[in-house]
């Protein structure tokens, strides 16, 4: 599988930034049965947008930050609830 982290527009984010997890591979679903809205939201070409948010460290490791439906937009930046709790 190939993975990347992307912003809302599908552009890859820099190391250290939180992005949505996109996954591409040979053994993934093609869509949701009779749920076109969900299929359009999740499946983008060869990529599946999982709804998980992660941060990639400079060493290539990933840190799970939560689900995109739990994210908070603060001053134009997406933050995971745990980041707000820490601050």
PDB file of N, CA, C and O in Angstrom:
ATOM      1  N   UNK A   1       0.830  -1.182   0.000  1.00  0.00           N
ATOM      2  CA  UNK A   1       0.000   0.000   0.000  1.00  0.00           C
ATOM      3  C   UNK A   1       0.874   1.244   0.000  1.00  0.00           C
ATOM      4  O   UNK A   1       2.000   1.239   0.498  1.00  0.00           O
ATOM      5  N   UNK A   2       0.335   2.289  -0.561  1.00  0.00           N
ATOM      6  CA  UNK A   2       0.987   3.597  -0.559  1.00  0.00           C
ATOM      7  C   UNK A   2       0.096   4.528   0.252  1.00  0.00           C
ATOM      8  O   UNK A   2      -1.127   4.480   0.125  1.00  0.00           O
ATOM      9  N   UNK A   3       0.691   5.365   1.074  1.00  0.00           N
ATOM     10  CA  UNK A   3      -0.072   6.312   1.883  1.00  0.00           C
ATOM     11  C   UNK A   3       0.479   7.712   1.692  1.00  0.00           C
ATOM     12  O   UNK A   3       1.652   7.903   1.373  1.00  0.00           O
ATOM     13  N   UNK A   4      -0.399   8.691   1.896  1.00  0.00           N
ATOM     14  CA  UNK A   4       0.019  10.088   1.918  1.00  0.00           C
ATOM     15  C   UNK A   4      -0.938  10.841   2.817  1.00  0.00           C
ATOM     16  O   UNK A   4      -2.059  10.392   3.058  1.00  0.00           O
ATOM     17  N   UNK A   5      -0.497  11.987   3.314  1.00  0.00           N
ATOM     18  CA  UNK A   5      -1.330  12.847   4.134  1.00  0.00           C
ATOM     19  C   UNK A   5      -1.641  14.099   3.341  1.00  0.00           C
ATOM     20  O   UNK A   5      -0.740  14.735   2.794  1.00  0.00           O
ATOM     21  N   UNK A   6      -2.915  14.456   3.277  1.00  0.00           N
ATOM     22  CA  UNK A   6      -3.346  15.570   2.428  1.00  0.00           C
ATOM     23  C   UNK A   6      -4.218  16.557   3.189  1.00  0.00           C
ATOM     24  O   UNK A   6      -4.827  16.228   4.206  1.00  0.00           O
ATOM     25  N   UNK A   7      -4.259  17.791   2.658  1.00  0.00           N
ATOM     26  CA  UNK A   7      -5.159  18.801   3.204  1.00  0.00           C
ATOM     27  C   UNK A   7      -6.542  18.644   2.577  1.00  0.00           C
ATOM     28  O   UNK A   7      -6.791  17.678   1.855  1.00  0.00           O
ATOM     29  N   UNK A   8      -7.436  19.583   2.847  1.00  0.00           N
ATOM     30  CA  UNK A   8      -8.820  19.518   2.354  1.00  0.00           C
ATOM     31  C   UNK A   8      -8.907  19.498   0.832  1.00  0.00           C
ATOM     32  O   UNK A   8      -9.855  18.954   0.265  1.00  0.00           O
ATOM     33  N   UNK A   9      -7.908  20.098   0.170  1.00  0.00           N
ATOM     34  CA  UNK A   9      -7.922  20.186  -1.292  1.00  0.00           C
ATOM     35  C   UNK A   9      -7.217  19.020  -1.972  1.00  0.00           C
ATOM     36  O   UNK A   9      -7.157  18.961  -3.200  1.00  0.00           O
ATOM     37  N   UNK A  10      -6.681  18.087  -1.178  1.00  0.00           N
ATOM     38  CA  UNK A  10      -5.991  16.932  -1.741  1.00  0.00           C
ATOM     39  C   UNK A  10      -4.509  17.142  -1.974  1.00  0.00           C
ATOM     40  O   UNK A  10      -3.844  16.280  -2.548  1.00  0.00           O
ATOM     41  N   UNK A  11      -3.975  18.288  -1.533  1.00  0.00           N
ATOM     42  CA  UNK A  11      -2.537  18.551  -1.661  1.00  0.00           C
ATOM     43  C   UNK A  11      -1.811  17.937  -0.462  1.00  0.00           C
ATOM     44  O   UNK A  11      -2.290  18.019   0.669  1.00  0.00           O
ATOM     45  N   UNK A  12      -0.667  17.330  -0.716  1.00  0.00           N
ATOM     46  CA  UNK A  12       0.096  16.722   0.377  1.00  0.00           C
ATOM     47  C   UNK A  12       0.568  17.783   1.357  1.00  0.00           C
ATOM     48  O   UNK A  12       0.952  18.884   0.963  1.00  0.00           O
ATOM     49  N   UNK A  13       0.533  17.436   2.649  1.00  0.00           N
ATOM     50  CA  UNK A  13       0.986  18.356   3.694  1.00  0.00           C
ATOM     51  C   UNK A  13       2.448  18.074   4.026  1.00  0.00           C
ATOM     52  O   UNK A  13       2.958  16.986   3.760  1.00  0.00           O
ATOM     53  N   UNK A  14       3.103  19.053   4.600  1.00  0.00           N
ATOM     54  CA  UNK A  14       4.510  18.932   4.985  1.00  0.00           C
ATOM     55  C   UNK A  14       4.653  18.082   6.249  1.00  0.00           C
ATOM     56  O   UNK A  14       3.714  17.959   7.037  1.00  0.00           O
ATOM     57  N   UNK A  15       5.830  17.502   6.430  1.00  0.00           N
ATOM     58  CA  UNK A  15       6.121  16.782   7.666  1.00  0.00           C
ATOM     59  C   UNK A  15       5.823  17.701   8.848  1.00  0.00           C
ATOM     60  O   UNK A  15       6.145  18.889   8.817  1.00  0.00           O
ATOM     61  N   UNK A  16       5.209  17.144   9.883  1.00  0.00           N
ATOM     62  CA  UNK A  16       4.877  17.913  11.068  1.00  0.00           C
ATOM     63  C   UNK A  16       3.472  18.493  11.049  1.00  0.00           C
ATOM     64  O   UNK A  16       2.947  18.870  12.096  1.00  0.00           O
ATOM     65  N   UNK A  17       2.849  18.572   9.862  1.00  0.00           N
ATOM     66  CA  UNK A  17       1.482  19.080   9.750  1.00  0.00           C
ATOM     67  C   UNK A  17       0.498  17.912   9.792  1.00  0.00           C
ATOM     68  O   UNK A  17       0.822  16.800   9.375  1.00  0.00           O
ATOM     69  N   UNK A  18      -0.691  18.174  10.292  1.00  0.00           N
ATOM     70  CA  UNK A  18      -1.735  17.158  10.339  1.00  0.00           C
ATOM     71  C   UNK A  18      -2.447  17.124   8.997  1.00  0.00           C
ATOM     72  O   UNK A  18      -2.783  18.162   8.426  1.00  0.00           O
ATOM     73  N   UNK A  19      -2.671  15.906   8.501  1.00  0.00           N
ATOM     74  CA  UNK A  19      -3.382  15.737   7.243  1.00  0.00           C
ATOM     75  C   UNK A  19      -4.274  14.513   7.273  1.00  0.00           C
ATOM     76  O   UNK A  19      -4.157  13.660   8.152  1.00  0.00           O
ATOM     77  N   UNK A  20      -5.162  14.443   6.304  1.00  0.00           N
ATOM     78  CA  UNK A  20      -6.049  13.285   6.161  1.00  0.00           C
ATOM     79  C   UNK A  20      -5.265  12.143   5.537  1.00  0.00           C
ATOM     80  O   UNK A  20      -4.457  12.359   4.634  1.00  0.00           O
ATOM     81  N   UNK A  21      -5.501  10.933   6.013  1.00  0.00           N
ATOM     82  CA  UNK A  21      -4.820   9.748   5.505  1.00  0.00           C
ATOM     83  C   UNK A  21      -5.471   9.293   4.203  1.00  0.00           C
ATOM     84  O   UNK A  21      -6.663   8.987   4.167  1.00  0.00           O
ATOM     85  N   UNK A  22      -4.682   9.253   3.142  1.00  0.00           N
ATOM     86  CA  UNK A  22      -5.098   8.722   1.840  1.00  0.00           C
ATOM     87  C   UNK A  22      -4.313   7.438   1.632  1.00  0.00           C
ATOM     88  O   UNK A  22      -3.102   7.405   1.851  1.00  0.00           O
ATOM     89  N   UNK A  23      -4.999   6.378   1.207  1.00  0.00           N
ATOM     90  CA  UNK A  23      -4.383   5.062   1.015  1.00  0.00           C
ATOM     91  C   UNK A  23      -4.673   4.579  -0.403  1.00  0.00           C
ATOM     92  O   UNK A  23      -5.785   4.731  -0.908  1.00  0.00           O
ATOM     93  N   UNK A  24      -3.646   3.990  -1.042  1.00  0.00           N
ATOM     94  CA  UNK A  24      -3.801   3.426  -2.382  1.00  0.00           C
ATOM     95  C   UNK A  24      -3.206   2.029  -2.367  1.00  0.00           C
ATOM     96  O   UNK A  24      -2.106   1.822  -1.856  1.00  0.00           O
ATOM     97  N   UNK A  25      -3.937   1.066  -2.932  1.00  0.00           N
ATOM     98  CA  UNK A  25      -3.436  -0.295  -2.986  1.00  0.00           C
ATOM     99  C   UNK A  25      -4.322  -1.174  -3.840  1.00  0.00           C
ATOM    100  O   UNK A  25      -5.406  -0.773  -4.263  1.00  0.00           O
ATOM    101  N   UNK A  26      -3.845  -2.371  -4.082  1.00  0.00           N
ATOM    102  CA  UNK A  26      -4.539  -3.312  -4.964  1.00  0.00           C
ATOM    103  C   UNK A  26      -5.817  -3.883  -4.354  1.00  0.00           C
ATOM    104  O   UNK A  26      -6.736  -4.235  -5.094  1.00  0.00           O
ATOM    105  N   UNK A  27      -5.901  -3.985  -3.036  1.00  0.00           N
ATOM    106  CA  UNK A  27      -7.040  -4.676  -2.425  1.00  0.00           C
ATOM    107  C   UNK A  27      -7.897  -3.725  -1.591  1.00  0.00           C
ATOM    108  O   UNK A  27      -7.992  -3.861  -0.371  1.00  0.00           O
ATOM    109  N   UNK A  28      -8.509  -2.775  -2.263  1.00  0.00           N
ATOM    110  CA  UNK A  28      -9.414  -1.873  -1.567  1.00  0.00           C
ATOM    111  C   UNK A  28     -10.773  -1.911  -2.248  1.00  0.00           C
ATOM    112  O   UNK A  28     -10.897  -2.377  -3.380  1.00  0.00           O
ATOM    113  N   UNK A  29     -11.778  -1.424  -1.559  1.00  0.00           N
ATOM    114  CA  UNK A  29     -13.127  -1.373  -2.125  1.00  0.00           C
ATOM    115  C   UNK A  29     -13.165  -0.348  -3.259  1.00  0.00           C
ATOM    116  O   UNK A  29     -12.312   0.534  -3.351  1.00  0.00           O
ATOM    117  N   UNK A  30     -14.156  -0.485  -4.101  1.00  0.00           N
ATOM    118  CA  UNK A  30     -14.360   0.464  -5.194  1.00  0.00           C
ATOM    119  C   UNK A  30     -15.398   1.516  -4.834  1.00  0.00           C
ATOM    120  O   UNK A  30     -15.489   2.551  -5.495  1.00  0.00           O
ATOM    121  N   UNK A  31     -16.173   1.260  -3.801  1.00  0.00           N
ATOM    122  CA  UNK A  31     -17.203   2.200  -3.390  1.00  0.00           C
ATOM    123  C   UNK A  31     -18.134   1.561  -2.388  1.00  0.00           C
ATOM    124  O   UNK A  31     -17.968   0.397  -2.024  1.00  0.00           O
ATOM    125  N   UNK A  32     -19.117   2.329  -1.942  1.00  0.00           N
ATOM    126  CA  UNK A  32     -20.132   1.843  -1.015  1.00  0.00           C
ATOM    127  C   UNK A  32     -21.382   1.468  -1.798  1.00  0.00           C
ATOM    128  O   UNK A  32     -21.802   2.208  -2.688  1.00  0.00           O
ATOM    129  N   UNK A  33     -21.974   0.341  -1.477  1.00  0.00           N
ATOM    130  CA  UNK A  33     -23.159  -0.164  -2.170  1.00  0.00           C
ATOM    131  C   UNK A  33     -24.314   0.827  -2.010  1.00  0.00           C
ATOM    132  O   UNK A  33     -24.774   1.088  -0.898  1.00  0.00           O
ATOM    133  N   UNK A  34     -24.764   1.361  -3.113  1.00  0.00           N
ATOM    134  CA  UNK A  34     -25.903   2.263  -3.205  1.00  0.00           C
ATOM    135  C   UNK A  34     -25.786   3.484  -2.292  1.00  0.00           C
ATOM    136  O   UNK A  34     -26.791   3.977  -1.780  1.00  0.00           O
ATOM    137  N   UNK A  35     -24.561   3.971  -2.088  1.00  0.00           N
ATOM    138  CA  UNK A  35     -24.316   5.166  -1.272  1.00  0.00           C
ATOM    139  C   UNK A  35     -23.364   6.085  -2.037  1.00  0.00           C
ATOM    140  O   UNK A  35     -22.194   6.226  -1.679  1.00  0.00           O
ATOM    141  N   UNK A  36     -23.880   6.701  -3.085  1.00  0.00           N
ATOM    142  CA  UNK A  36     -23.045   7.495  -3.981  1.00  0.00           C
ATOM    143  C   UNK A  36     -22.384   8.683  -3.285  1.00  0.00           C
ATOM    144  O   UNK A  36     -21.228   8.992  -3.575  1.00  0.00           O
ATOM    145  N   UNK A  37     -23.091   9.356  -2.373  1.00  0.00           N
ATOM    146  CA  UNK A  37     -22.500  10.502  -1.682  1.00  0.00           C
ATOM    147  C   UNK A  37     -21.269  10.083  -0.878  1.00  0.00           C
ATOM    148  O   UNK A  37     -20.232  10.742  -0.937  1.00  0.00           O
ATOM    149  N   UNK A  38     -21.386   8.991  -0.133  1.00  0.00           N
ATOM    150  CA  UNK A  38     -20.249   8.498   0.651  1.00  0.00           C
ATOM    151  C   UNK A  38     -19.131   8.008  -0.265  1.00  0.00           C
ATOM    152  O   UNK A  38     -17.955   8.231   0.024  1.00  0.00           O
ATOM    153  N   UNK A  39     -19.479   7.351  -1.353  1.00  0.00           N
ATOM    154  CA  UNK A  39     -18.476   6.870  -2.307  1.00  0.00           C
ATOM    155  C   UNK A  39     -17.686   8.032  -2.881  1.00  0.00           C
ATOM    156  O   UNK A  39     -16.460   7.967  -2.973  1.00  0.00           O
ATOM    157  N   UNK A  40     -18.377   9.090  -3.267  1.00  0.00           N
ATOM    158  CA  UNK A  40     -17.717  10.268  -3.840  1.00  0.00           C
ATOM    159  C   UNK A  40     -16.804  10.939  -2.823  1.00  0.00           C
ATOM    160  O   UNK A  40     -15.731  11.424  -3.182  1.00  0.00           O
ATOM    161  N   UNK A  41     -17.212  10.972  -1.565  1.00  0.00           N
ATOM    162  CA  UNK A  41     -16.429  11.616  -0.513  1.00  0.00           C
ATOM    163  C   UNK A  41     -15.172  10.819  -0.174  1.00  0.00           C
ATOM    164  O   UNK A  41     -14.121  11.405   0.084  1.00  0.00           O
ATOM    165  N   UNK A  42     -15.269   9.500  -0.171  1.00  0.00           N
ATOM    166  CA  UNK A  42     -14.185   8.643   0.315  1.00  0.00           C
ATOM    167  C   UNK A  42     -13.245   8.166  -0.794  1.00  0.00           C
ATOM    168  O   UNK A  42     -12.031   8.133  -0.597  1.00  0.00           O
ATOM    169  N   UNK A  43     -13.791   7.797  -1.953  1.00  0.00           N
ATOM    170  CA  UNK A  43     -12.972   7.207  -3.006  1.00  0.00           C
ATOM    171  C   UNK A  43     -12.670   8.249  -4.070  1.00  0.00           C
ATOM    172  O   UNK A  43     -13.574   8.771  -4.723  1.00  0.00           O
ATOM    173  N   UNK A  44     -11.396   8.542  -4.233  1.00  0.00           N
ATOM    174  CA  UNK A  44     -10.957   9.565  -5.178  1.00  0.00           C
ATOM    175  C   UNK A  44      -9.921   8.961  -6.116  1.00  0.00           C
ATOM    176  O   UNK A  44      -8.731   8.903  -5.808  1.00  0.00           O
ATOM    177  N   UNK A  45     -10.407   8.515  -7.263  1.00  0.00           N
ATOM    178  CA  UNK A  45      -9.522   7.815  -8.195  1.00  0.00           C
ATOM    179  C   UNK A  45      -9.027   6.535  -7.562  1.00  0.00           C
ATOM    180  O   UNK A  45      -9.818   5.727  -7.077  1.00  0.00           O
ATOM    181  N   UNK A  46      -7.721   6.348  -7.565  1.00  0.00           N
ATOM    182  CA  UNK A  46      -7.117   5.154  -6.954  1.00  0.00           C
ATOM    183  C   UNK A  46      -7.021   5.265  -5.430  1.00  0.00           C
ATOM    184  O   UNK A  46      -6.689   4.287  -4.760  1.00  0.00           O
ATOM    185  N   UNK A  47      -7.305   6.430  -4.886  1.00  0.00           N
ATOM    186  CA  UNK A  47      -7.084   6.702  -3.468  1.00  0.00           C
ATOM    187  C   UNK A  47      -8.357   6.539  -2.653  1.00  0.00           C
ATOM    188  O   UNK A  47      -9.458   6.812  -3.132  1.00  0.00           O
ATOM    189  N   UNK A  48      -8.192   6.090  -1.415  1.00  0.00           N
ATOM    190  CA  UNK A  48      -9.269   5.997  -0.435  1.00  0.00           C
ATOM    191  C   UNK A  48      -8.928   6.973   0.693  1.00  0.00           C
ATOM    192  O   UNK A  48      -7.862   6.873   1.301  1.00  0.00           O
ATOM    193  N   UNK A  49      -9.825   7.910   0.970  1.00  0.00           N
ATOM    194  CA  UNK A  49      -9.637   8.875   2.058  1.00  0.00           C
ATOM    195  C   UNK A  49     -10.312   8.284   3.293  1.00  0.00           C
ATOM    196  O   UNK A  49     -11.540   8.220   3.362  1.00  0.00           O
ATOM    197  N   UNK A  50      -9.511   7.853   4.265  1.00  0.00           N
ATOM    198  CA  UNK A  50     -10.008   7.027   5.366  1.00  0.00           C
ATOM    199  C   UNK A  50     -10.826   7.771   6.409  1.00  0.00           C
ATOM    200  O   UNK A  50     -11.638   7.159   7.102  1.00  0.00           O
ATOM    201  N   UNK A  51     -10.631   9.067   6.534  1.00  0.00           N
ATOM    202  CA  UNK A  51     -11.276   9.818   7.613  1.00  0.00           C
ATOM    203  C   UNK A  51     -10.392   9.934   8.839  1.00  0.00           C
ATOM    204  O   UNK A  51     -10.745  10.626   9.794  1.00  0.00           O
ATOM    205  N   UNK A  52      -9.240   9.260   8.826  1.00  0.00           N
ATOM    206  CA  UNK A  52      -8.278   9.365   9.926  1.00  0.00           C
ATOM    207  C   UNK A  52      -7.336  10.526   9.652  1.00  0.00           C
ATOM    208  O   UNK A  52      -7.002  10.808   8.501  1.00  0.00           O
ATOM    209  N   UNK A  53      -6.910  11.198  10.714  1.00  0.00           N
ATOM    210  CA  UNK A  53      -5.931  12.270  10.579  1.00  0.00           C
ATOM    211  C   UNK A  53      -4.656  11.860  11.293  1.00  0.00           C
ATOM    212  O   UNK A  53      -4.680  11.300  12.389  1.00  0.00           O
ATOM    213  N   UNK A  54      -3.535  12.158  10.635  1.00  0.00           N
ATOM    214  CA  UNK A  54      -2.232  11.786  11.170  1.00  0.00           C
ATOM    215  C   UNK A  54      -1.237  12.909  10.945  1.00  0.00           C
ATOM    216  O   UNK A  54      -1.484  13.840  10.178  1.00  0.00           O
ATOM    217  N   UNK A  55      -0.113  12.801  11.627  1.00  0.00           N
ATOM    218  CA  UNK A  55       1.029  13.702  11.415  1.00  0.00           C
ATOM    219  C   UNK A  55       2.224  12.816  11.086  1.00  0.00           C
ATOM    220  O   UNK A  55       2.480  11.829  11.777  1.00  0.00           O
ATOM    221  N   UNK A  56       2.956  13.168  10.031  1.00  0.00           N
ATOM    222  CA  UNK A  56       4.159  12.417   9.667  1.00  0.00           C
ATOM    223  C   UNK A  56       5.368  13.137  10.251  1.00  0.00           C
ATOM    224  O   UNK A  56       5.553  14.336  10.042  1.00  0.00           O
ATOM    225  N   UNK A  57       6.174  12.402  10.973  1.00  0.00           N
ATOM    226  CA  UNK A  57       7.410  12.955  11.525  1.00  0.00           C
ATOM    227  C   UNK A  57       8.489  12.962  10.453  1.00  0.00           C
ATOM    228  O   UNK A  57       8.366  12.278   9.436  1.00  0.00           O
ATOM    229  N   UNK A  58       9.538  13.730  10.678  1.00  0.00           N
ATOM    230  CA  UNK A  58      10.641  13.834   9.717  1.00  0.00           C
ATOM    231  C   UNK A  58      11.314  12.483   9.474  1.00  0.00           C
ATOM    232  O   UNK A  58      11.892  12.268   8.409  1.00  0.00           O
ATOM    233  N   UNK A  59      11.248  11.568  10.450  1.00  0.00           N
ATOM    234  CA  UNK A  59      11.880  10.247  10.283  1.00  0.00           C
ATOM    235  C   UNK A  59      10.982   9.255   9.546  1.00  0.00           C
ATOM    236  O   UNK A  59      11.346   8.090   9.387  1.00  0.00           O
ATOM    237  N   UNK A  60       9.792   9.717   9.088  1.00  0.00           N
ATOM    238  CA  UNK A  60       8.898   8.860   8.318  1.00  0.00           C
ATOM    239  C   UNK A  60       7.863   8.111   9.143  1.00  0.00           C
ATOM    240  O   UNK A  60       7.009   7.424   8.583  1.00  0.00           O
ATOM    241  N   UNK A  61       7.926   8.230  10.459  1.00  0.00           N
ATOM    242  CA  UNK A  61       6.916   7.601  11.302  1.00  0.00           C
ATOM    243  C   UNK A  61       5.667   8.484  11.356  1.00  0.00           C
ATOM    244  O   UNK A  61       5.719   9.676  11.053  1.00  0.00           O
ATOM    245  N   UNK A  62       4.547   7.876  11.746  1.00  0.00           N
ATOM    246  CA  UNK A  62       3.280   8.588  11.783  1.00  0.00           C
ATOM    247  C   UNK A  62       2.732   8.627  13.203  1.00  0.00           C
ATOM    248  O   UNK A  62       2.970   7.712  13.991  1.00  0.00           O
ATOM    249  N   UNK A  63       2.000   9.682  13.524  1.00  0.00           N
ATOM    250  CA  UNK A  63       1.312   9.825  14.802  1.00  0.00           C
ATOM    251  C   UNK A  63      -0.171   9.993  14.502  1.00  0.00           C
ATOM    252  O   UNK A  63      -0.564  10.892  13.759  1.00  0.00           O
ATOM    253  N   UNK A  64      -0.988   9.122  15.084  1.00  0.00           N
ATOM    254  CA  UNK A  64      -2.438   9.199  14.891  1.00  0.00           C
ATOM    255  C   UNK A  64      -2.977  10.386  15.675  1.00  0.00           C
ATOM    256  O   UNK A  64      -2.647  10.557  16.848  1.00  0.00           O
ATOM    257  N   UNK A  65      -3.809  11.212  15.033  1.00  0.00           N
ATOM    258  CA  UNK A  65      -4.335  12.415  15.678  1.00  0.00           C
ATOM    259  C   UNK A  65      -5.841  12.384  15.888  1.00  0.00           C
ATOM    260  O   UNK A  65      -6.373  13.233  16.604  1.00  0.00           O
ATOM    261  N   UNK A  66      -6.535  11.440  15.291  1.00  0.00           N
ATOM    262  CA  UNK A  66      -7.976  11.357  15.481  1.00  0.00           C
ATOM    263  C   UNK A  66      -8.700  11.188  14.151  1.00  0.00           C
ATOM    264  O   UNK A  66      -8.097  10.858  13.129  1.00  0.00           O
ATOM    265  N   UNK A  67      -9.992  11.420  14.192  1.00  0.00           N
ATOM    266  CA  UNK A  67     -10.832  11.314  13.007  1.00  0.00           C
ATOM    267  C   UNK A  67     -11.123  12.708  12.467  1.00  0.00           C
ATOM    268  O   UNK A  67     -11.216  13.671  13.228  1.00  0.00           O
ATOM    269  N   UNK A  68     -11.266  12.809  11.155  1.00  0.00           N
ATOM    270  CA  UNK A  68     -11.523  14.114  10.546  1.00  0.00           C
ATOM    271  C   UNK A  68     -12.851  14.701  11.006  1.00  0.00           C
ATOM    272  O   UNK A  68     -13.004  15.922  11.044  1.00  0.00           O
ATOM    273  N   UNK A  69     -13.812  13.852  11.356  1.00  0.00           N
ATOM    274  CA  UNK A  69     -15.086  14.374  11.822  1.00  0.00           C
ATOM    275  C   UNK A  69     -15.021  14.839  13.279  1.00  0.00           C
ATOM    276  O   UNK A  69     -16.017  15.327  13.813  1.00  0.00           O
ATOM    277  N   UNK A  70     -13.868  14.693  13.923  1.00  0.00           N
ATOM    278  CA  UNK A  70     -13.660  15.190  15.283  1.00  0.00           C
ATOM    279  C   UNK A  70     -12.763  16.421  15.320  1.00  0.00           C
ATOM    280  O   UNK A  70     -12.586  17.021  16.380  1.00  0.00           O
ATOM    281  N   UNK A  71     -12.192  16.806  14.177  1.00  0.00           N
ATOM    282  CA  UNK A  71     -11.225  17.898  14.134  1.00  0.00           C
ATOM    283  C   UNK A  71     -11.899  19.250  14.377  1.00  0.00           C
ATOM    284  O   UNK A  71     -13.075  19.442  14.067  1.00  0.00           O
ATOM    285  N   UNK A  72     -11.132  20.170  14.932  1.00  0.00           N
ATOM    286  CA  UNK A  72     -11.592  21.520  15.209  1.00  0.00           C
ATOM    287  C   UNK A  72     -10.757  22.495  14.390  1.00  0.00           C
ATOM    288  O   UNK A  72      -9.537  22.352  14.319  1.00  0.00           O
ATOM    289  N   UNK A  73     -11.392  23.475  13.774  1.00  0.00           N
ATOM    290  CA  UNK A  73     -10.640  24.480  13.027  1.00  0.00           C
ATOM    291  C   UNK A  73     -10.468  25.694  13.929  1.00  0.00           C
ATOM    292  O   UNK A  73     -11.442  26.347  14.304  1.00  0.00           O
ATOM    293  N   UNK A  74      -9.214  25.989  14.274  1.00  0.00           N
ATOM    294  CA  UNK A  74      -8.890  27.085  15.184  1.00  0.00           C
ATOM    295  C   UNK A  74      -7.944  28.028  14.466  1.00  0.00           C
ATOM    296  O   UNK A  74      -6.836  27.636  14.099  1.00  0.00           O
ATOM    297  N   UNK A  75      -8.367  29.262  14.262  1.00  0.00           N
ATOM    298  CA  UNK A  75      -7.563  30.274  13.565  1.00  0.00           C
ATOM    299  C   UNK A  75      -7.053  29.766  12.220  1.00  0.00           C
ATOM    300  O   UNK A  75      -5.899  29.995  11.857  1.00  0.00           O
ATOM    301  N   UNK A  76      -7.929  29.069  11.480  1.00  0.00           N
ATOM    302  CA  UNK A  76      -7.585  28.604  10.141  1.00  0.00           C
ATOM    303  C   UNK A  76      -6.741  27.347  10.093  1.00  0.00           C
ATOM    304  O   UNK A  76      -6.314  26.932   9.015  1.00  0.00           O
ATOM    305  N   UNK A  77      -6.492  26.735  11.235  1.00  0.00           N
ATOM    306  CA  UNK A  77      -5.665  25.518  11.281  1.00  0.00           C
ATOM    307  C   UNK A  77      -6.472  24.387  11.903  1.00  0.00           C
ATOM    308  O   UNK A  77      -7.171  24.597  12.895  1.00  0.00           O
ATOM    309  N   UNK A  78      -6.382  23.178  11.323  1.00  0.00           N
ATOM    310  CA  UNK A  78      -7.085  22.033  11.867  1.00  0.00           C
ATOM    311  C   UNK A  78      -6.320  21.478  13.058  1.00  0.00           C
ATOM    312  O   UNK A  78      -5.113  21.252  12.970  1.00  0.00           O
ATOM    313  N   UNK A  79      -7.010  21.259  14.165  1.00  0.00           N
ATOM    314  CA  UNK A  79      -6.406  20.703  15.368  1.00  0.00           C
ATOM    315  C   UNK A  79      -7.210  19.506  15.846  1.00  0.00           C
ATOM    316  O   UNK A  79      -8.438  19.495  15.769  1.00  0.00           O
ATOM    317  N   UNK A  80      -6.507  18.510  16.335  1.00  0.00           N
ATOM    318  CA  UNK A  80      -7.153  17.367  16.948  1.00  0.00           C
ATOM    319  C   UNK A  80      -7.578  17.758  18.366  1.00  0.00           C
ATOM    320  O   UNK A  80      -6.920  18.589  18.993  1.00  0.00           O
ATOM    321  N   UNK A  81      -8.662  17.177  18.878  1.00  0.00           N
ATOM    322  CA  UNK A  81      -9.084  17.511  20.245  1.00  0.00           C
ATOM    323  C   UNK A  81      -7.966  17.339  21.271  1.00  0.00           C
ATOM    324  O   UNK A  81      -7.873  18.128  22.213  1.00  0.00           O
ATOM    325  N   UNK A  82      -7.128  16.339  21.110  1.00  0.00           N
ATOM    326  CA  UNK A  82      -6.021  16.117  22.051  1.00  0.00           C
ATOM    327  C   UNK A  82      -5.048  17.287  22.050  1.00  0.00           C
ATOM    328  O   UNK A  82      -4.492  17.625  23.096  1.00  0.00           O
ATOM    329  N   UNK A  83      -4.830  17.916  20.888  1.00  0.00           N
ATOM    330  CA  UNK A  83      -3.926  19.077  20.826  1.00  0.00           C
ATOM    331  C   UNK A  83      -4.491  20.258  21.611  1.00  0.00           C
ATOM    332  O   UNK A  83      -3.749  20.997  22.259  1.00  0.00           O
ATOM    333  N   UNK A  84      -5.813  20.426  21.546  1.00  0.00           N
ATOM    334  CA  UNK A  84      -6.447  21.516  22.272  1.00  0.00           C
ATOM    335  C   UNK A  84      -6.373  21.239  23.769  1.00  0.00           C
ATOM    336  O   UNK A  84      -6.135  22.154  24.557  1.00  0.00           O
ATOM    337  N   UNK A  85      -6.574  19.983  24.168  1.00  0.00           N
ATOM    338  CA  UNK A  85      -6.536  19.617  25.579  1.00  0.00           C
ATOM    339  C   UNK A  85      -5.145  19.834  26.174  1.00  0.00           C
ATOM    340  O   UNK A  85      -5.020  20.232  27.332  1.00  0.00           O
ATOM    341  N   UNK A  86      -4.104  19.573  25.386  1.00  0.00           N
ATOM    342  CA  UNK A  86      -2.721  19.720  25.864  1.00  0.00           C
ATOM    343  C   UNK A  86      -2.370  21.189  26.086  1.00  0.00           C
ATOM    344  O   UNK A  86      -1.657  21.528  27.031  1.00  0.00           O
ATOM    345  N   UNK A  87      -2.875  22.055  25.214  1.00  0.00           N
ATOM    346  CA  UNK A  87      -2.515  23.488  25.243  1.00  0.00           C
ATOM    347  C   UNK A  87      -3.058  24.205  26.404  1.00  0.00           C
ATOM    348  O   UNK A  87      -2.833  25.406  26.549  1.00  0.00           O
TER     349      UNK A  87
END
